[in-house]
């Protein structure tokens, strides 16, 4: 599995990764789609993923990270519904590019995050 690193993107990958893992670490218990979010991340930064797929997945991840949403994340129960819908739409369109390695990497990272 050859996930691209940030050097070719002037730190964009590193910034996205840092912000994603930071926010996800803060809200892990509230985000039932955490595995899908991380799967999208690993797919988006896999060198074998086509550019148009990367763009759609990065946009969905950025929507999760950004503090301004259609439905504010701080609202109990419904706060992450818009984030989940955006991610689900992107992943449904790009499902053929999501590989078992991406899901495996997501599960491993979630287990690490859950242990603290």
Secondary structure, 3 states (H helix, E strand, C coil): CCECCHHHHCCHHHHHHHHHHHHHHHHHHHCCCHHHHHHHHHHHCECCCCHHHHHHHHHHHHHHHCCCCCCCCCCCCCCCHHHHHHHHHHHHHHHHHCCHHHHHHHHHHHHHHHHC
